[in-house]
Amino acid sequence: MGKVIEDWKLLEAALEECRSAGKKIVSTNGVFDIVHVGHVRYLRAARALGDCLVVGVNSDECTRSLKGPTRPFVPQADRIEMLAALECVDIVTIFNESTPERLLEVIKPDVHAKGGDYHPALLPEAKVVQRHGGKVEIIPFEEGHSTTSIAERISSALSERA
């Protein structure tokens, strides 16, 4: 089970312990609203890229600015708790910016994982990762396993009942 570390100074210290033990640090980030099998498969694949997986979660405020006023469906405290409960996740933290660049300045990952719906050249955070000697890895996206598709199915089902 992962640790929740919201204070970035404590996060930095925890990661320094990992580095001192020779562990390879992997980071990823996202909203992780309605955690589903696509998320779990993605996080397992990310964790397989190293020894310590750090997941940055977009805050509620940040999620609203990125996804619209009806999101997130699940509050950040619940999303963080769900992710920390996964065996493949070592550390969960929160960030409030639209991109994880500032968080990655703290993490300095060996590998930063993103889903297959992204291209490394278009990720603003890629430069931060590379500047600290890391690389960006794209994990293939699994069609049909997204929060948006789940929300659309729920909405459609509710509309049919009305």
QUIBELSUL-V979541 format. One record per residue. N is the residue number from 1. SS is DSSP state (~ for helix, > for strand, _ for the rest). Layout:
n=(N & N)
ss=(SS & SS)
This chain:
n=(1 & 2 & 3 & 4 & 5 & 6 & 7 & 8 & 9 & 10 & 11 & 12 & 13 & 14 & 15 & 16 & 17 & 18 & 19 & 20 & 21 & 22 & 23 & 24 & 25 & 26 & 27 & 28 & 29 & 30 & 31 & 32 & 33 & 34 & 35 & 36 & 37 & 38 & 39 & 40 & 41 & 42 & 43 & 44 & 45 & 46 & 47 & 48 & 49 & 50 & 51 & 52 & 53 & 54 & 55 & 56 & 57 & 58 & 59 & 60 & 61 & 62 & 63 & 64 & 65 & 66 & 67 & 68 & 69 & 70 & 71 & 72 & 73 & 74 & 75 & 76 & 77 & 78 & 79 & 80 & 81 & 82 & 83 & 84 & 85 & 86 & 87 & 88 & 89 & 90 & 91 & 92 & 93 & 94 & 95 & 96 & 97 & 98 & 99 & 100 & 101 & 102 & 103 & 104 & 105 & 106 & 107 & 108 & 109 & 110 & 111 & 112 & 113 & 114 & 115 & 116 & 117 & 118 & 119 & 120 & 121 & 122 & 123 & 124 & 125 & 126 & 127 & 128 & 129 & 130 & 131 & 132 & 133 & 134 & 135 & 136 & 137 & 138 & 139 & 140 & 141 & 142 & 143 & 144 & 145 & 146 & 147 & 148 & 149 & 150 & 151 & 152 & 153 & 154 & 155 & 156 & 157 & 158 & 159 & 160 & 161 & 162)
ss=(_ & _ & > & > & _ & _ & _ & ~ & ~ & ~ & ~ & ~ & ~ & ~ & ~ & ~ & ~ & ~ & ~ & ~ & _ & _ & _ & _ & > & > & > & > & > & > & _ & _ & _ & _ & _ & _ & ~ & ~ & ~ & ~ & ~ & ~ & ~ & ~ & ~ & ~ & ~ & _ & _ & _ & _ & > & > & > & > & > & > & > & _ & ~ & ~ & ~ & ~ & ~ & ~ & ~ & ~ & _ & _ & _ & _ & _ & _ & _ & _ & ~ & ~ & ~ & ~ & ~ & ~ & ~ & ~ & ~ & _ & _ & _ & _ & _ & _ & > & > & > & > & > & _ & _ & _ & _ & _ & ~ & ~ & ~ & ~ & ~ & ~ & ~ & _ & _ & _ & > & > & > & > & > & _ & _ & _ & _ & ~ & ~ & ~ & _ & _ & _ & ~ & ~ & ~ & ~ & ~ & ~ & _ & _ & _ & > & > & > & > & > & _ & _ & _ & _ & _ & _ & _ & ~ & ~ & ~ & ~ & ~ & ~ & ~ & ~ & ~ & ~ & ~ & ~ & ~ & ~ & ~ & _)
